[in-house]
Amino acid sequence: MALRLAPHGWETLRYRKWYQIRYRLPMAMNLRLPDELAERLRALADETGRSQQVLVRTAVEQFLDQQELKHLNPWLRANLQPARMPPRSPAMPRRPVPPGWDSTAIVRDLRGSK
């Protein structure tokens, strides 16, 4: 017996796949904070210019890193340091766009074509 899909069957499969990619892979959650903690988070976000979501994500990441290291030897845990990587430099130095120019004109100018 062959599997037959209703006319809307493919649409349902496509929606299901979209839903899994959109909502299942990057985990979304609601977080209910006490008023005092929420206010402190808002104040820190305003002070640092970072979003509340970034601050919470960073805090959770740091907490998980600490919890994952708990099983290690205390001396080793105290002396672990993150790897130092050199800062990445941009491929080309940035320069201001002259008035009346757009990106295609700049590329043409860099290539020497008209």
N, C-alpha and C positions, 0 to 999 in steps of 0.2 A: 504494500500500500504506500503510495507516494505522499509525501507531505505537501499539502496544499495550503497556501496562504490566502486569506481574504484579500480583496483589492487594497485594503488599507494596511495589510500585513507588513509590507516593506516599510511603510511610513512608521509603523509602530516600532519595528526593529531599529530604524534609523534614530528615532526619538530616544529609545532606550539606550543606544550607544552614546548619543549626545549627552544624555543625562548622566551616564556613568563617567564620561570624560569630564564634564563640567562640574559635577557636584561630588563625585566619589574620589577622584584622584587627589586634588588638593582638598584636604579635609576642612570642612566648614563647621563651626560650632557657635553656640550662644554661650556667653559667659555673663553670669549675674554677679555683680559685685555689690558689696555694701556701699551705701552712699558716701561714706568717708573715703573709702578706697577709690571709688569712681572719681571723686573730686580730686584726690591726689594725682590720679592718672591723668585727668584733664589738665591739671596745672602743669604737670611735667611735660605733657605733649605741647602745651602752649609755650612753655619756657624753652624747650629744645627745638621746636619747629618740626618735630617728627610726629607722625600719626600715632594715635593710641594703639592701632593694630600693630604697627612696627614695634612699639615699646613692649607690648604683651608678648609678641612672637619672640623678641630677643630675650625677655625674661624666662619664657618657657624653655627656650633653647639652652640658656645658661643653667637652669635648674636641672634639665635632663643630662647635660654634660657632667654636672656635679654628682648626680645620682649614679651615673654610669661608672664613675671613677671610685665610688665608695668601696668596691671590692678590692682595690689595689692596696699595696703596702703603703702605710702613712708617709714614710719617707719619700717614696717614689711619687705619691700623689702631691706632696708639697713641692717637689722639684720639677714637676712637669711644666713645660712652657709651650705655648703655641709656636708652630714653625714660623720663621720670619721670611717673608717673601718681599722682594723688591717691588716698589710701586710700578704699576704699568704706565708707560708713557703712550700718549696718543700717536697714531701712525703719522699724522700730519699736524703741524702746529695750527692752531685756530687763528683765523684772521677775520676782521670785521668785513661784512658784505658792503661794497660800495653802493651808494644810492643809485637806484635804477637798474641794478643787476639782480639776477636770480641765480639759482644753482647751476642751471644749464649754461649760462653765460660764463660763470666762473670755470666750469669744466672745460668749455671751449677755449677760454683764455689760457688755462694751464696746459692744454694740449697744443696750443699754438694754431688752432684752426679758426676759421671765420664762422 
